Structure formats: C-alpha cells, structure tokens
Amino acid sequence: MTQNRVGTLILPEFLIADPGQPPQREWGVRVVGERVEAVGPNAALRQQYPGDDVEEAPGQTLSPGFVNAHAHLYGVLAHGLPLAKAPSGFWPFLEDFWWPLVEDRLDHEMICAATDSVMVEMLRSGTTTVYDCLEAPYSLPGCLAAQAGVARARGMRAVLSFESTERVGAENGQLGLKENADFVRACRQAGGLVSGLMCFHTTFSCSAKFIQQAFEMGGELGVPVHMHCSEGVHEPEYALKHFGLRPMEYYDRLGVAGPGMLASQCVQLSEREIALMAERGIRMTHMPLSNCEVGAGIAPAPELLEAGVTVGLGSDGYVNDFFEVVRGAFLIHKAYKQDPRVMPASKVWYLATEGGARALGLENVGRLAPGWQADLQLIDSRFPTPAEEHNLYDQLVLWRNHTHVRLVMVAGAVRVRGGVVLGADEETIRARTHAAARALWGKVS
Ligand SMILES: [Zn+2]
C-alpha cells in the first residue's frame, strides 16, 4: 500500500537520524505526509521508491530540526530598548526592567508582531519547534489564541503557555491559569501543530496554594507544568528565608515534584536539589546565553545530565539563531569546568533536538526514524576540512549558523528553501515589528 503513495526522498551526504549517535554517510529518509516513513542508504531508497520526488542534497547534513525548549517570543521587542541605567543584577533586571518596562506593557498586537518575526528567524535557523512562555498580565484573556493564529499561519510546531503569576494580584493569577487550561483544550479540539501546557512563574511570585492548583490543573489536563526555577541567587535566598528550604526542596514538600514538572533555568542548585530532580524525574531546560545576559551564573547542566535528568536547550527570548545557543552550551561548561571534555558536540546536538522534545513531553519529535515527525533541516556541510563521521558534530556545532540552513520541513511541509522562509514577506514583518517595538518603547519613555 504505502509503496504506491508518492513520497519525498531526501538524499544527503550525512544523516543524523538518532541525534548523539554517529552520523551515517550517504543515507537519507523518505517522507510521506507529515512523517518519516523510511530511513536507509540513498542508493537503496532510490531503487525502492523510483516514483518519489527527490531532494538531492550532496554536501549537506540532514538532521532533525532544532527544538527550542524555552523562549519568550515577545522578548525581541526589548532588543535595544532605551534604558536610563542598566540593571545591576538578576533581581533588578526583573523588578526595574523586565516586568515594568516590557511584560506589563504588552498587548495582543505587540505579542503577535513579535511572534511572527521570531518564528521566521527561528525557522530560517533550522528550528522546527518552539516552546513559548508568555508573561503579559495585562494581555489576558485571549493572548494565547492570538499567538496561536500566528504560529498556525507560519507552520511552526509550537507549544504555547501563559506564565501565570500572582505578582499583580490573585485574580490575575487565576486568569492566567484559566488561559492555559482553556488553550490546552482548544488546541486538542483543533488538532495540528500547536499545543499548550500549564505554566506559572516562581516560588517568589506565586503562593503555595496557587502552585498546587497549577499542578492539579496540569494533572487533570495531562500536560506538563512549567516554571522558572532559581535563575539567579534571588529565588533560593527568598525560599530559604520564607520556607526554610531551597526551591526544589520546597516543591517536594508541596508534593508537586515529579515527572510532570518542567523547570527552566535551574542555575543556582544545591547538590541535594540536583539529586532530587533526578529522583523525582523533574525535567529541565538550559539557557546558556541568557544566563550570561542577566549575570545569573552557569547552570549545572553537566551534573544534571550525569544524574540522569532530561535536559533541553532554550534561547529564552535572547539570541534566536539556535546554532548560537548550541555553541554556547558547547563552550560555556568547558571554560567553567576548565575541562574541554565536558559537553561533547554530539551530546549538545542531542539536547538541541530530541532532548528538547523529551523535556517538553512531545512524542515522536526530535529523531528521524520511521513513524516520527518529519521535522528536519538540511545543513550545508562543505567545511574547510573534510567532514567525516568522527568530526561532523564538532564541525556543525562550531562552524555553522543560520546562513548554512538550506531546507527546513515541519511535519513534512517545506518551510524554508535556499535560506528563504516561504510565504514570509520579511519587509512587512519587520515594519510591523518595528511599529510594535516603537509602541512598547513609547510607553516606556
Ligand atoms: Zn525564561
């Protein structure tokens, strides 16, 4: 039966089917509909499926698309925002800058303009899935539905959530939780590439009751519950002072620490907290570049991986070219640990693809195997020195960026060809984003 259907053969020089494992030379895939249907040597695929369309990709690597497991798409509007003085640390960053000058000023038009702009940038750099965490307390309700409209039109796989918080009031917190629950149900009904999960902010902006409510709702809906955790020293200091425990220990005491928990950042962790995350099956996303931006520290990602924690990578709304995030994760721990063996390129590539999908709880995303989603990218692999099985991950991690991405598919649909994001009028998108940024900046000054 399936052999009669027309598929597309993608025939590269190298195939990364199972990220982290050695690449296969002159192997490719057959895509039918939204999924990968077959994987094998290029010559055998040609012979077996002579009626298929063929994407010839000599000198290129076929890899799963990147999974950006934590972003704030609206963050692009803050790039270059005029500031009277730079924040002096993580807490002033939130209290004096991010909350009052960015998140509290966002409206639906700003959110949608930023979402479209960043999704185009992400697709062009090989990212096929993004998890977005929207904190915009005065854009409730309906902000996620508005954002989802943009994601569907752009054809990107997206997990969207509203970062509920009680920092502006209990009623607003409830609106945030409801926004997520309504959105999860609506996405399930609609089907397609957009889904939701449950999300709240932190232990210092949400009460114990509120946190437990978020987990109850997430459990009922069968979705992960996401929060930011110990991005800087502020949260552990706050938790120790108010609860006598560090944040992960506090979550454990609340009875919510478990596999349904997705904790982003986790920069300032104790050894006990790392062990607790492994014991409870808590998942984590790592943001090497934004940790640098806010002066938060360096997350113990190698220790978490060593302990067996599921880890994904994210841009955190900072640098959107995912090759730069991958490079950051590859380099930062080597310097910090004074050990070049930490975080090898193959492991970082896994975190950027299948690791992120596992952190988000997405099934059949992040690998190119029969039955898995055809979310993929072709990357120009003509390096100054020969690409070989033993050096391909290092070559890709160190010397590639968005300009080398030749083709991107999401669920079997071509979204980028020859570096061009199909159906995206970039001049119009830029003009809309500039207008949104000026509107935000105008509210600031
Ligand atoms: Zn974040």
Boltz pocket constraint, residues with backbone or C-beta under 6 A from the ligand:
constraints:
  - pocket:
      binder: B
      contacts: [[A, 70], [A, 71], [A, 72], [A, 133], [A, 228], [A, 264], [A, 316]]
      max_distance: 6.0
